[in-house]
Structures are given as C-alpha cells and as structure tokens.
Amino acid sequence: NQPFDPERQLSVWTSTLRRSIQTAEQIPCSQVLRWRALDELEAGLCDGLTYAEVEAKFPREYEARKADKLRYRYPRGES
C-alpha cells in the first residue's frame, strides 16, 4: 500500500474565476480542473458592489436578499 501522493492522486476543482484558479494552482496536485458551474452567480445591477454599497444604492434589494437569501434574485441577475 503506497502512501498518498497528492501530486499524483489529487485533482482540484475550481471555478473559472482568476482568483480561484490562482489559489488552486498553489495546491500540490496532479491536475486543476476548471468548472464554470462553480462560478459565482451573476449579480446583475449589483455586480461588483460590496454588501454595504448594495445597501446604500439599493436598500429595498438589500432587505429583500437579507429576508430570503436562498430564493432572492438580483435585478437583471440570476437566482
């Protein structure tokens, strides 16, 4: 029985986002696999904003997301 060798036996799955790929590339493994399904949701009008900015610019949206995060859909975004 051979000891576990991550550089031969470990696959790391990552989103297609640059920061995710860069992080995964630092892990000793046999391969880094990119999968678009792991990408973040498209946040529509709120894309690129912090939660504080969303709260300031879109207070109703902020409260709606806070009330039901699992079913909330960003304006012009995906759920």
N, CA, C and O atoms as a Maestro MAE file, in Angstrom:
{
 s_m_m2io_version
 :::
 2.0.0
}

f_m_ct {
 s_m_title
 :::
 protein
 m_atom[316] {
  # First column is atom index #
  i_m_mmod_type
  r_m_x_coord
  r_m_y_coord
  r_m_z_coord
  i_m_residue_number
  s_m_chain_name
  s_m_pdb_residue_name
  s_m_pdb_atom_name
  i_m_atomic_number
  :::
  1 25 0.834 -1.182 0.000 1 A "ASN " " N  " 7
  2 3 0.000 0.000 0.000 1 A "ASN " " CA " 6
  3 2 0.883 1.252 0.000 1 A "ASN " " C  " 6
  4 15 1.640 1.479 0.943 1 A "ASN " " O  " 8
  5 25 0.785 2.051 -1.046 2 A "GLN " " N  " 7
  6 3 1.604 3.252 -1.209 2 A "GLN " " CA " 6
  7 2 1.034 4.418 -0.400 2 A "GLN " " C  " 6
  8 15 -0.185 4.532 -0.271 2 A "GLN " " O  " 8
  9 25 1.885 5.278 0.143 3 A "PRO " " N  " 7
  10 3 1.381 6.479 0.820 3 A "PRO " " CA " 6
  11 2 0.729 7.417 -0.197 3 A "PRO " " C  " 6
  12 15 1.081 7.421 -1.377 3 A "PRO " " O  " 8
  13 25 -0.214 8.198 0.279 4 A "PHE " " N  " 7
  14 3 -0.922 9.141 -0.585 4 A "PHE " " CA " 6
  15 2 0.040 10.188 -1.131 4 A "PHE " " C  " 6
  16 15 0.773 10.821 -0.371 4 A "PHE " " O  " 8
  17 25 0.036 10.366 -2.425 5 A "ASP " " N  " 7
  18 3 0.888 11.342 -3.096 5 A "ASP " " CA " 6
  19 2 -0.010 12.335 -3.829 5 A "ASP " " C  " 6
  20 15 -0.497 12.024 -4.916 5 A "ASP " " O  " 8
  21 25 -0.245 13.537 -3.259 6 A "PRO " " N  " 7
  22 3 -1.164 14.480 -3.881 6 A "PRO " " CA " 6
  23 2 -0.763 14.891 -5.293 6 A "PRO " " C  " 6
  24 15 -1.625 15.188 -6.120 6 A "PRO " " O  " 8
  25 25 0.531 14.910 -5.573 7 A "GLU " " N  " 7
  26 3 0.963 15.317 -6.908 7 A "GLU " " CA " 6
  27 2 0.654 14.268 -7.966 7 A "GLU " " C  " 6
  28 15 0.757 14.543 -9.162 7 A "GLU " " O  " 8
  29 25 0.276 13.067 -7.534 8 A "ARG " " N  " 7
  30 3 -0.105 12.022 -8.482 8 A "ARG " " CA " 6
  31 2 -1.568 11.628 -8.356 8 A "ARG " " C  " 6
  32 15 -2.145 11.098 -9.306 8 A "ARG " " O  " 8
  33 25 -2.184 11.878 -7.189 9 A "GLN " " N  " 7
  34 3 -3.507 11.327 -6.918 9 A "GLN " " CA " 6
  35 2 -4.589 12.353 -6.583 9 A "GLN " " C  " 6
  36 15 -5.725 11.962 -6.313 9 A "GLN " " O  " 8
  37 25 -4.281 13.639 -6.591 10 A "LEU " " N  " 7
  38 3 -5.250 14.641 -6.184 10 A "LEU " " CA " 6
  39 2 -5.636 15.549 -7.346 10 A "LEU " " C  " 6
  40 15 -4.775 16.125 -8.012 10 A "LEU " " O  " 8
  41 25 -6.936 15.670 -7.579 11 A "SER " " N  " 7
  42 3 -7.468 16.627 -8.557 11 A "SER " " CA " 6
  43 2 -8.167 17.739 -7.778 11 A "SER " " C  " 6
  44 15 -8.912 17.473 -6.835 11 A "SER " " O  " 8
  45 25 -7.924 18.969 -8.175 12 A "VAL " " N  " 7
  46 3 -8.552 20.119 -7.534 12 A "VAL " " CA " 6
  47 2 -9.510 20.750 -8.533 12 A "VAL " " C  " 6
  48 15 -9.120 21.112 -9.643 12 A "VAL " " O  " 8
  49 25 -10.776 20.879 -8.122 13 A "TRP " " N  " 7
  50 3 -11.803 21.516 -8.947 13 A "TRP " " CA " 6
  51 2 -11.909 22.981 -8.556 13 A "TRP " " C  " 6
  52 15 -11.901 23.312 -7.370 13 A "TRP " " O  " 8
  53 25 -12.007 23.858 -9.546 14 A "THR " " N  " 7
  54 3 -12.083 25.287 -9.296 14 A "THR " " CA " 6
  55 2 -13.070 25.931 -10.270 14 A "THR " " C  " 6
  56 15 -13.404 25.362 -11.309 14 A "THR " " O  " 8
  57 25 -13.525 27.125 -9.911 15 A "SER " " N  " 7
  58 3 -14.350 27.886 -10.845 15 A "SER " " CA " 6
  59 2 -13.440 28.410 -11.956 15 A "SER " " C  " 6
  60 15 -12.243 28.123 -11.964 15 A "SER " " O  " 8
  61 25 -13.990 29.158 -12.873 16 A "THR " " N  " 7
  62 3 -13.177 29.735 -13.952 16 A "THR " " CA " 6
  63 2 -12.698 31.139 -13.601 16 A "THR " " C  " 6
  64 15 -12.094 31.815 -14.434 16 A "THR " " O  " 8
  65 25 -12.960 31.578 -12.380 17 A "LEU " " N  " 7
  66 3 -12.523 32.910 -11.958 17 A "LEU " " CA " 6
  67 2 -11.029 32.905 -11.650 17 A "LEU " " C  " 6
  68 15 -10.511 31.967 -11.045 17 A "LEU " " O  " 8
  69 25 -10.343 33.967 -12.076 18 A "ARG " " N  " 7
  70 3 -8.888 34.047 -11.964 18 A "ARG " " CA " 6
  71 2 -8.396 33.809 -10.547 18 A "ARG " " C  " 6
  72 15 -7.451 33.047 -10.341 18 A "ARG " " O  " 8
  73 25 -9.024 34.452 -9.566 19 A "ARG " " N  " 7
  74 3 -8.539 34.301 -8.177 19 A "ARG " " CA " 6
  75 2 -8.679 32.863 -7.691 19 A "ARG " " C  " 6
  76 15 -7.862 32.389 -6.902 19 A "ARG " " O  " 8
  77 25 -9.706 32.176 -8.156 20 A "SER " " N  " 7
  78 3 -9.913 30.781 -7.773 20 A "SER " " CA " 6
  79 2 -8.847 29.888 -8.411 20 A "SER " " C  " 6
  80 15 -8.296 29.001 -7.759 20 A "SER " " O  " 8
  81 25 -8.571 30.128 -9.662 21 A "ILE " " N  " 7
  82 3 -7.547 29.356 -10.374 21 A "ILE " " CA " 6
  83 2 -6.173 29.594 -9.754 21 A "ILE " " C  " 6
  84 15 -5.405 28.652 -9.564 21 A "ILE " " O  " 8
  85 25 -5.863 30.849 -9.439 22 A "GLN " " N  " 7
  86 3 -4.568 31.169 -8.841 22 A "GLN " " CA " 6
  87 2 -4.397 30.484 -7.491 22 A "GLN " " C  " 6
  88 15 -3.304 30.027 -7.158 22 A "GLN " " O  " 8
  89 25 -5.457 30.413 -6.727 23 A "THR " " N  " 7
  90 3 -5.394 29.725 -5.434 23 A "THR " " CA " 6
  91 2 -5.177 28.230 -5.640 23 A "THR " " C  " 6
  92 15 -4.328 27.624 -4.988 23 A "THR " " O  " 8
  93 25 -5.943 27.644 -6.544 24 A "ALA " " N  " 7
  94 3 -5.842 26.207 -6.797 24 A "ALA " " CA " 6
  95 2 -4.455 25.815 -7.305 24 A "ALA " " C  " 6
  96 15 -3.965 24.729 -6.997 24 A "ALA " " O  " 8
  97 25 -3.829 26.687 -8.073 25 A "GLU " " N  " 7
  98 3 -2.503 26.382 -8.617 25 A "GLU " " CA " 6
  99 2 -1.423 26.303 -7.533 25 A "GLU " " C  " 6
  100 15 -0.330 25.799 -7.793 25 A "GLU " " O  " 8
  101 25 -1.711 26.786 -6.342 26 A "GLN " " N  " 7
  102 3 -0.750 26.728 -5.241 26 A "GLN " " CA " 6
  103 2 -0.828 25.401 -4.478 26 A "GLN " " C  " 6
  104 15 0.001 25.131 -3.609 26 A "GLN " " O  " 8
  105 25 -1.806 24.593 -4.802 27 A "ILE " " N  " 7
  106 3 -2.005 23.313 -4.106 27 A "ILE " " CA " 6
  107 2 -1.268 22.209 -4.862 27 A "ILE " " C  " 6
  108 15 -1.492 22.041 -6.061 27 A "ILE " " O  " 8
  109 25 -0.404 21.461 -4.201 28 A "PRO " " N  " 7
  110 3 0.265 20.355 -4.880 28 A "PRO " " CA " 6
  111 2 -0.774 19.312 -5.297 28 A "PRO " " C  " 6
  112 15 -1.436 18.714 -4.448 28 A "PRO " " O  " 8
  113 25 -0.912 19.100 -6.588 29 A "CYS " " N  " 7
  114 3 -1.909 18.154 -7.077 29 A "CYS " " CA " 6
  115 2 -1.536 17.690 -8.480 29 A "CYS " " C  " 6
  116 15 -0.625 18.233 -9.105 29 A "CYS " " O  " 8
  117 25 -2.250 16.684 -8.963 30 A "SER " " N  " 7
  118 3 -1.972 16.163 -10.290 30 A "SER " " CA " 6
  119 2 -2.624 17.000 -11.385 30 A "SER " " C  " 6
  120 15 -2.115 17.071 -12.504 30 A "SER " " O  " 8
  121 25 -3.756 17.636 -11.059 31 A "GLN " " N  " 7
  122 3 -4.417 18.473 -12.061 31 A "GLN " " CA " 6
  123 2 -5.369 19.465 -11.404 31 A "GLN " " C  " 6
  124 15 -5.936 19.202 -10.344 31 A "GLN " " O  " 8
  125 25 -5.530 20.616 -12.062 32 A "VAL " " N  " 7
  126 3 -6.507 21.622 -11.664 32 A "VAL " " CA " 6
  127 2 -7.562 21.641 -12.761 32 A "VAL " " C  " 6
  128 15 -7.265 21.909 -13.925 32 A "VAL " " O  " 8
  129 25 -8.803 21.350 -12.367 33 A "LEU " " N  " 7
  130 3 -9.903 21.282 -13.318 33 A "LEU " " CA " 6
  131 2 -10.818 22.479 -13.137 33 A "LEU " " C  " 6
  132 15 -11.278 22.746 -12.027 33 A "LEU " " O  " 8
  133 25 -11.086 23.197 -14.207 34 A "ARG " " N  " 7
  134 3 -11.950 24.379 -14.143 34 A "ARG " " CA " 6
  135 2 -13.366 23.984 -14.543 34 A "ARG " " C  " 6
  136 15 -13.580 23.319 -15.557 34 A "ARG " " O  " 8
  137 25 -14.326 24.405 -13.728 35 A "TRP " " N  " 7
  138 3 -15.725 24.060 -13.998 35 A "TRP " " CA " 6
  139 2 -16.579 25.309 -13.822 35 A "TRP " " C  " 6
  140 15 -16.690 25.844 -12.718 35 A "TRP " " O  " 8
  141 25 -17.175 25.767 -14.907 36 A "ARG " " N  " 7
  142 3 -17.948 27.017 -14.914 36 A "ARG " " CA " 6
  143 2 -19.115 26.990 -13.913 36 A "ARG " " C  " 6
  144 15 -19.500 28.038 -13.396 36 A "ARG " " O  " 8
  145 25 -19.668 25.835 -13.641 37 A "ALA " " N  " 7
  146 3 -20.789 25.720 -12.701 37 A "ALA " " CA " 6
  147 2 -20.403 26.179 -11.293 37 A "ALA " " C  " 6
  148 15 -21.280 26.469 -10.480 37 A "ALA " " O  " 8
  149 25 -19.108 26.249 -10.996 38 A "LEU " " N  " 7
  150 3 -18.657 26.710 -9.684 38 A "LEU " " CA " 6
  151 2 -18.492 28.232 -9.615 38 A "LEU " " C  " 6
  152 15 -18.204 28.778 -8.550 38 A "LEU " " O  " 8
  153 25 -18.675 28.913 -10.749 39 A "ASP " " N  " 7
  154 3 -18.573 30.375 -10.757 39 A "ASP " " CA " 6
  155 2 -19.666 30.991 -9.892 39 A "ASP " " C  " 6
  156 15 -20.704 30.375 -9.647 39 A "ASP " " O  " 8
  157 25 -19.420 32.202 -9.439 40 A "GLU " " N  " 7
  158 3 -20.407 32.914 -8.641 40 A "GLU " " CA " 6
  159 2 -21.622 33.272 -9.495 40 A "GLU " " C  " 6
  160 15 -21.550 33.300 -10.723 40 A "GLU " " O  " 8
  161 25 -22.727 33.541 -8.824 41 A "LEU " " N  " 7
  162 3 -23.931 33.983 -9.521 41 A "LEU " " CA " 6
  163 2 -23.705 35.349 -10.146 41 A "LEU " " C  " 6
  164 15 -22.951 36.165 -9.618 41 A "LEU " " O  " 8
  165 25 -24.355 35.591 -11.264 42 A "GLU " " N  " 7
  166 3 -24.356 36.907 -11.894 42 A "GLU " " CA " 6
  167 2 -25.248 37.805 -11.052 42 A "GLU " " C  " 6
  168 15 -26.436 37.523 -10.892 42 A "GLU " " O  " 8
  169 25 -24.696 38.874 -10.518 43 A "ALA " " N  " 7
  170 3 -25.436 39.734 -9.602 43 A "ALA " " CA " 6
  171 2 -26.134 40.902 -10.294 43 A "ALA " " C  " 6
  172 15 -26.597 41.826 -9.625 43 A "ALA " " O  " 8
  173 25 -26.215 40.874 -11.614 44 A "GLY " " N  " 7
  174 3 -26.968 41.896 -12.344 44 A "GLY " " CA " 6
  175 2 -26.536 43.310 -11.997 44 A "GLY " " C  " 6
  176 15 -25.351 43.638 -12.065 44 A "GLY " " O  " 8
  177 25 -27.510 44.159 -11.621 45 A "LEU " " N  " 7
  178 3 -27.224 45.556 -11.308 45 A "LEU " " CA " 6
  179 2 -26.295 45.711 -10.108 45 A "LEU " " C  " 6
  180 15 -25.669 46.758 -9.941 45 A "LEU " " O  " 8
  181 25 -26.205 44.702 -9.291 46 A "CYS " " N  " 7
  182 3 -25.384 44.771 -8.075 46 A "CYS " " CA " 6
  183 2 -23.998 44.168 -8.275 46 A "CYS " " C  " 6
  184 15 -23.202 44.127 -7.337 46 A "CYS " " O  " 8
  185 25 -23.703 43.705 -9.472 47 A "ASP " " N  " 7
  186 3 -22.426 43.051 -9.731 47 A "ASP " " CA " 6
  187 2 -21.262 43.982 -9.419 47 A "ASP " " C  " 6
  188 15 -21.248 45.136 -9.849 47 A "ASP " " O  " 8
  189 25 -20.299 43.483 -8.681 48 A "GLY " " N  " 7
  190 3 -19.105 44.249 -8.345 48 A "GLY " " CA " 6
  191 2 -19.258 45.141 -7.123 48 A "GLY " " C  " 6
  192 15 -18.285 45.754 -6.685 48 A "GLY " " O  " 8
  193 25 -20.470 45.226 -6.559 49 A "LEU " " N  " 7
  194 3 -20.690 46.063 -5.384 49 A "LEU " " CA " 6
  195 2 -20.495 45.256 -4.108 49 A "LEU " " C  " 6
  196 15 -20.754 44.053 -4.075 49 A "LEU " " O  " 8
  197 25 -20.038 45.930 -3.063 50 A "THR " " N  " 7
  198 3 -19.984 45.292 -1.752 50 A "THR " " CA " 6
  199 2 -21.399 45.275 -1.186 50 A "THR " " C  " 6
  200 15 -22.284 45.954 -1.706 50 A "THR " " O  " 8
  201 25 -21.615 44.503 -0.125 51 A "TYR " " N  " 7
  202 3 -22.946 44.499 0.501 51 A "TYR " " CA " 6
  203 2 -23.295 45.883 1.044 51 A "TYR " " C  " 6
  204 15 -24.457 46.288 1.014 51 A "TYR " " O  " 8
  205 25 -22.295 46.607 1.539 52 A "ALA " " N  " 7
  206 3 -22.539 47.967 2.039 52 A "ALA " " CA " 6
  207 2 -22.983 48.889 0.902 52 A "ALA " " C  " 6
  208 15 -23.866 49.726 1.087 52 A "ALA " " O  " 8
  209 25 -22.376 48.735 -0.263 53 A "GLU " " N  " 7
  210 3 -22.769 49.545 -1.418 53 A "GLU " " CA " 6
  211 2 -24.167 49.180 -1.911 53 A "GLU " " C  " 6
  212 15 -24.940 50.054 -2.304 53 A "GLU " " O  " 8
  213 25 -24.488 47.892 -1.889 54 A "VAL " " N  " 7
  214 3 -25.841 47.464 -2.270 54 A "VAL " " CA " 6
  215 2 -26.851 48.061 -1.306 54 A "VAL " " C  " 6
  216 15 -27.903 48.549 -1.721 54 A "VAL " " O  " 8
  217 25 -26.534 48.024 -0.023 55 A "GLU " " N  " 7
  218 3 -27.446 48.582 0.983 55 A "GLU " " CA " 6
  219 2 -27.669 50.076 0.752 55 A "GLU " " C  " 6
  220 15 -28.790 50.562 0.904 55 A "GLU " " O  " 8
  221 25 -26.616 50.806 0.389 56 A "ALA " " N  " 7
  222 3 -26.727 52.248 0.164 56 A "ALA " " CA " 6
  223 2 -27.455 52.583 -1.141 56 A "ALA " " C  " 6
  224 15 -28.286 53.490 -1.171 56 A "ALA " " O  " 8
  225 25 -27.145 51.852 -2.221 57 A "LYS " " N  " 7
  226 3 -27.712 52.163 -3.541 57 A "LYS " " CA " 6
  227 2 -29.065 51.506 -3.798 57 A "LYS " " C  " 6
  228 15 -29.912 52.064 -4.496 57 A "LYS " " O  " 8
  229 25 -29.261 50.326 -3.234 58 A "PHE " " N  " 7
  230 3 -30.482 49.554 -3.469 58 A "PHE " " CA " 6
  231 2 -31.023 49.013 -2.147 58 A "PHE " " C  " 6
  232 15 -31.023 47.801 -1.934 58 A "PHE " " O  " 8
  233 25 -31.489 49.900 -1.249 59 A "PRO " " N  " 7
  234 3 -31.905 49.443 0.076 59 A "PRO " " CA " 6
  235 2 -33.024 48.397 0.058 59 A "PRO " " C  " 6
  236 15 -33.029 47.492 0.892 59 A "PRO " " O  " 8
  237 25 -33.961 48.507 -0.870 60 A "ARG " " N  " 7
  238 3 -35.046 47.514 -0.951 60 A "ARG " " CA " 6
  239 2 -34.495 46.151 -1.362 60 A "ARG " " C  " 6
  240 15 -34.908 45.121 -0.830 60 A "ARG " " O  " 8
  241 25 -33.572 46.152 -2.301 61 A "GLU " " N  " 7
  242 3 -32.956 44.889 -2.744 61 A "GLU " " CA " 6
  243 2 -32.141 44.275 -1.612 61 A "GLU " " C  " 6
  244 15 -32.158 43.062 -1.406 61 A "GLU " " O  " 8
  245 25 -31.435 45.120 -0.888 62 A "TYR " " N  " 7
  246 3 -30.638 44.645 0.238 62 A "TYR " " CA " 6
  247 2 -31.528 43.940 1.258 62 A "TYR " " C  " 6
  248 15 -31.203 42.850 1.730 62 A "TYR " " O  " 8
  249 25 -32.644 44.566 1.590 63 A "GLU " " N  " 7
  250 3 -33.562 43.986 2.574 63 A "GLU " " CA " 6
  251 2 -34.228 42.714 2.040 63 A "GLU " " C  " 6
  252 15 -34.423 41.756 2.789 63 A "GLU " " O  " 8
  253 25 -34.577 42.702 0.749 64 A "ALA " " N  " 7
  254 3 -35.208 41.514 0.161 64 A "ALA " " CA " 6
  255 2 -34.246 40.329 0.187 64 A "ALA " " C  " 6
  256 15 -34.652 39.211 0.504 64 A "ALA " " O  " 8
  257 25 -32.987 40.562 -0.141 65 A "ARG " " N  " 7
  258 3 -31.990 39.488 -0.108 65 A "ARG " " CA " 6
  259 2 -31.769 39.008 1.323 65 A "ARG " " C  " 6
  260 15 -31.661 37.808 1.578 65 A "ARG " " O  " 8
  261 25 -31.703 39.956 2.244 66 A "LYS " " N  " 7
  262 3 -31.489 39.617 3.654 66 A "LYS " " CA " 6
  263 2 -32.648 38.774 4.195 66 A "LYS " " C  " 6
  264 15 -32.438 37.877 5.012 66 A "LYS " " O  " 8
  265 25 -33.867 39.062 3.740 67 A "ALA " " N  " 7
  266 3 -35.057 38.353 4.225 67 A "ALA " " CA " 6
  267 2 -35.163 36.926 3.682 67 A "ALA " " C  " 6
  268 15 -35.694 36.043 4.357 67 A "ALA " " O  " 8
  269 25 -34.658 36.697 2.464 68 A "ASP " " N  " 7
  270 3 -34.795 35.370 1.850 68 A "ASP " " CA " 6
  271 2 -33.638 35.115 0.882 68 A "ASP " " C  " 6
  272 15 -33.820 35.090 -0.335 68 A "ASP " " O  " 8
  273 25 -32.464 34.929 1.444 69 A "LYS " " N  " 7
  274 3 -31.242 34.796 0.642 69 A "LYS " " CA " 6
  275 2 -31.297 33.632 -0.344 69 A "LYS " " C  " 6
  276 15 -30.775 33.744 -1.453 69 A "LYS " " O  " 8
  277 25 -31.914 32.527 0.038 70 A "LEU " " N  " 7
  278 3 -31.915 31.346 -0.835 70 A "LEU " " CA " 6
  279 2 -32.790 31.502 -2.070 70 A "LEU " " C  " 6
  280 15 -32.521 30.874 -3.093 70 A "LEU " " O  " 8
  281 25 -33.817 32.312 -1.998 71 A "ARG " " N  " 7
  282 3 -34.709 32.482 -3.154 71 A "ARG " " CA " 6
  283 2 -34.608 33.857 -3.800 71 A "ARG " " C  " 6
  284 15 -35.313 34.146 -4.766 71 A "ARG " " O  " 8
  285 25 -33.746 34.690 -3.277 72 A "TYR " " N  " 7
  286 3 -33.614 36.046 -3.808 72 A "TYR " " CA " 6
  287 2 -32.965 36.025 -5.189 72 A "TYR " " C  " 6
  288 15 -32.084 35.208 -5.458 72 A "TYR " " O  " 8
  289 25 -33.405 36.922 -6.054 73 A "ARG " " N  " 7
  290 3 -32.801 37.087 -7.371 73 A "ARG " " CA " 6
  291 2 -32.408 38.541 -7.542 73 A "ARG " " C  " 6
  292 15 -33.238 39.435 -7.371 73 A "ARG " " O  " 8
  293 25 -31.141 38.787 -7.880 74 A "TYR " " N  " 7
  294 3 -30.667 40.138 -8.110 74 A "TYR " " CA " 6
  295 2 -31.368 40.731 -9.339 74 A "TYR " " C  " 6
  296 15 -31.664 40.003 -10.286 74 A "TYR " " O  " 8
  297 25 -31.636 42.050 -9.334 75 A "PRO " " N  " 7
  298 3 -32.238 42.682 -10.520 75 A "PRO " " CA " 6
  299 2 -31.328 42.497 -11.733 75 A "PRO " " C  " 6
  300 15 -30.145 42.836 -11.692 75 A "PRO " " O  " 8
  301 25 -31.887 41.962 -12.799 76 A "ARG " " N  " 7
  302 3 -31.143 41.661 -14.033 76 A "ARG " " CA " 6
  303 2 -30.034 40.642 -13.811 76 A "ARG " " C  " 6
  304 15 -29.084 40.570 -14.589 76 A "ARG " " O  " 8
  305 25 -30.158 39.860 -12.752 77 A "GLY " " N  " 7
  306 3 -29.170 38.830 -12.437 77 A "GLY " " CA " 6
  307 2 -29.816 37.469 -12.422 77 A "GLY " " C  " 6
  308 15 -30.951 37.303 -12.870 77 A "GLY " " O  " 8
  309 25 -29.090 36.489 -11.905 78 A "GLU " " N  " 7
  310 3 -29.639 35.144 -11.833 78 A "GLU " " CA " 6
  311 2 -29.892 34.759 -10.394 78 A "GLU " " C  " 6
  312 15 -29.322 35.335 -9.467 78 A "GLU " " O  " 8
  313 25 -30.759 33.770 -10.220 79 A "SER " " N  " 7
  314 3 -31.092 33.347 -8.875 79 A "SER " " CA " 6
  315 2 -30.334 32.096 -8.510 79 A "SER " " C  " 6
  316 15 -30.487 31.584 -7.401 79 A "SER " " O  " 8
  :::
 }
 m_bond[315] {
  # First column is bond index #
  i_m_from
  i_m_to
  i_m_order
  :::
  1 1 2 1
  2 2 3 1
  3 3 4 2
  4 3 5 1
  5 5 6 1
  6 6 7 1
  7 7 8 2
  8 7 9 1
  9 9 10 1
  10 10 11 1
  11 11 12 2
  12 11 13 1
  13 13 14 1
  14 14 15 1
  15 15 16 2
  16 15 17 1
  17 17 18 1
  18 18 19 1
  19 19 20 2
  20 19 21 1
  21 21 22 1
  22 22 23 1
  23 23 24 2
  24 23 25 1
  25 25 26 1
  26 26 27 1
  27 27 28 2
  28 27 29 1
  29 29 30 1
  30 30 31 1
  31 31 32 2
  32 31 33 1
  33 33 34 1
  34 34 35 1
  35 35 36 2
  36 35 37 1
  37 37 38 1
  38 38 39 1
  39 39 40 2
  40 39 41 1
  41 41 42 1
  42 42 43 1
  43 43 44 2
  44 43 45 1
  45 45 46 1
  46 46 47 1
  47 47 48 2
  48 47 49 1
  49 49 50 1
  50 50 51 1
  51 51 52 2
  52 51 53 1
  53 53 54 1
  54 54 55 1
  55 55 56 2
  56 55 57 1
  57 57 58 1
  58 58 59 1
  59 59 60 2
  60 59 61 1
  61 61 62 1
  62 62 63 1
  63 63 64 2
  64 63 65 1
  65 65 66 1
  66 66 67 1
  67 67 68 2
  68 67 69 1
  69 69 70 1
  70 70 71 1
  71 71 72 2
  72 71 73 1
  73 73 74 1
  74 74 75 1
  75 75 76 2
  76 75 77 1
  77 77 78 1
  78 78 79 1
  79 79 80 2
  80 79 81 1
  81 81 82 1
  82 82 83 1
  83 83 84 2
  84 83 85 1
  85 85 86 1
  86 86 87 1
  87 87 88 2
  88 87 89 1
  89 89 90 1
  90 90 91 1
  91 91 92 2
  92 91 93 1
  93 93 94 1
  94 94 95 1
  95 95 96 2
  96 95 97 1
  97 97 98 1
  98 98 99 1
  99 99 100 2
  100 99 101 1
  101 101 102 1
  102 102 103 1
  103 103 104 2
  104 103 105 1
  105 105 106 1
  106 106 107 1
  107 107 108 2
  108 107 109 1
  109 109 110 1
  110 110 111 1
  111 111 112 2
  112 111 113 1
  113 113 114 1
  114 114 115 1
  115 115 116 2
  116 115 117 1
  117 117 118 1
  118 118 119 1
  119 119 120 2
  120 119 121 1
  121 121 122 1
  122 122 123 1
  123 123 124 2
  124 123 125 1
  125 125 126 1
  126 126 127 1
  127 127 128 2
  128 127 129 1
  129 129 130 1
  130 130 131 1
  131 131 132 2
  132 131 133 1
  133 133 134 1
  134 134 135 1
  135 135 136 2
  136 135 137 1
  137 137 138 1
  138 138 139 1
  139 139 140 2
  140 139 141 1
  141 141 142 1
  142 142 143 1
  143 143 144 2
  144 143 145 1
  145 145 146 1
  146 146 147 1
  147 147 148 2
  148 147 149 1
  149 149 150 1
  150 150 151 1
  151 151 152 2
  152 151 153 1
  153 153 154 1
  154 154 155 1
  155 155 156 2
  156 155 157 1
  157 157 158 1
  158 158 159 1
  159 159 160 2
  160 159 161 1
  161 161 162 1
  162 162 163 1
  163 163 164 2
  164 163 165 1
  165 165 166 1
  166 166 167 1
  167 167 168 2
  168 167 169 1
  169 169 170 1
  170 170 171 1
  171 171 172 2
  172 171 173 1
  173 173 174 1
  174 174 175 1
  175 175 176 2
  176 175 177 1
  177 177 178 1
  178 178 179 1
  179 179 180 2
  180 179 181 1
  181 181 182 1
  182 182 183 1
  183 183 184 2
  184 183 185 1
  185 185 186 1
  186 186 187 1
  187 187 188 2
  188 187 189 1
  189 189 190 1
  190 190 191 1
  191 191 192 2
  192 191 193 1
  193 193 194 1
  194 194 195 1
  195 195 196 2
  196 195 197 1
  197 197 198 1
  198 198 199 1
  199 199 200 2
  200 199 201 1
  201 201 202 1
  202 202 203 1
  203 203 204 2
  204 203 205 1
  205 205 206 1
  206 206 207 1
  207 207 208 2
  208 207 209 1
  209 209 210 1
  210 210 211 1
  211 211 212 2
  212 211 213 1
  213 213 214 1
  214 214 215 1
  215 215 216 2
  216 215 217 1
  217 217 218 1
  218 218 219 1
  219 219 220 2
  220 219 221 1
  221 221 222 1
  222 222 223 1
  223 223 224 2
  224 223 225 1
  225 225 226 1
  226 226 227 1
  227 227 228 2
  228 227 229 1
  229 229 230 1
  230 230 231 1
  231 231 232 2
  232 231 233 1
  233 233 234 1
  234 234 235 1
  235 235 236 2
  236 235 237 1
  237 237 238 1
  238 238 239 1
  239 239 240 2
  240 239 241 1
  241 241 242 1
  242 242 243 1
  243 243 244 2
  244 243 245 1
  245 245 246 1
  246 246 247 1
  247 247 248 2
  248 247 249 1
  249 249 250 1
  250 250 251 1
  251 251 252 2
  252 251 253 1
  253 253 254 1
  254 254 255 1
  255 255 256 2
  256 255 257 1
  257 257 258 1
  258 258 259 1
  259 259 260 2
  260 259 261 1
  261 261 262 1
  262 262 263 1
  263 263 264 2
  264 263 265 1
  265 265 266 1
  266 266 267 1
  267 267 268 2
  268 267 269 1
  269 269 270 1
  270 270 271 1
  271 271 272 2
  272 271 273 1
  273 273 274 1
  274 274 275 1
  275 275 276 2
  276 275 277 1
  277 277 278 1
  278 278 279 1
  279 279 280 2
  280 279 281 1
  281 281 282 1
  282 282 283 1
  283 283 284 2
  284 283 285 1
  285 285 286 1
  286 286 287 1
  287 287 288 2
  288 287 289 1
  289 289 290 1
  290 290 291 1
  291 291 292 2
  292 291 293 1
  293 293 294 1
  294 294 295 1
  295 295 296 2
  296 295 297 1
  297 297 298 1
  298 298 299 1
  299 299 300 2
  300 299 301 1
  301 301 302 1
  302 302 303 1
  303 303 304 2
  304 303 305 1
  305 305 306 1
  306 306 307 1
  307 307 308 2
  308 307 309 1
  309 309 310 1
  310 310 311 1
  311 311 312 2
  312 311 313 1
  313 313 314 1
  314 314 315 1
  315 315 316 2
  :::
 }
}
